[in-house]
Amino acid sequence: MRDYSRTELTEAIDEWIVGRNAHRDREILKSRLIDGHTFEALAELYDMSPRQIKRIVYKCEDIIFRHI
């Protein structure tokens, strides 16, 4: 897999992550992929379990990496 620029990732996330919790999911994915936050840190920030954060990240990664 090639390295994607911050701009490419941000644009892909904003374009392809849609749905009921899209804003939250986009912010979580950007924090993980672009800013490098850990699952545990994100779980604390969003008052969720690390498992829930991982599920969101993996689901969203699958979506955007199919399109870029």
N, C-alpha and C positions, 0 to 999 in steps of 0.2 A: 504494500500500500504506500502510495506516495504521501509526502507531507503536504498538508493544505495550509494556506495562509490563514491568518486570523480573519481577514476579510472574507475569504471564501467560506470558511466555516460559519461565520456570523450570517452571511447572506443565505446559505443553505438552510440553516436552522430557522431563520425568520420566514423563509419561503415554505418549507416543507413540514414544519411542526405546527399542526392545526388541531382544533378540537376543543373540547370542554375545558380542559386545564392547560391550554396551549401556552399561555403567558408563563405560568409556573414552570412547565416542562422546558420551555425555551431557556428560561433563566437558569434552571438546574443544569441543563446540558452545556450552556455556555460556561458556567462556573466550573464544570468538570473538565471539559475539553480545552477551553481556551485559558482559563485561569489556573487550572490544575488542582482545584480543591479536592480533598478526599471525600469519599462517600460518607464517612463519619461526620466530618465537618458540615457537609451539606445536610445531613440528617438532623443535626442539632439546629442549624439555621432555619430549616423549614418545618421543624417539629414533626419529623417523620422518622421511621426506622431506616438504618442503612440498607436493609433489604428492599424497602420501598423505593429508595433513591436509586439503587442498582437497577431495579426493574424499569424505572422511568428512563434512566440513561441508556440501558441496552436496547429498549424499544425504540427510543428516538434515534440512537446511532444507526440502527438497522434502516430506519426510514431515510435519513439523510444520506447515508453512504450508498444507497441504491440510486440516488439521484446525482451524486457528484462523481 
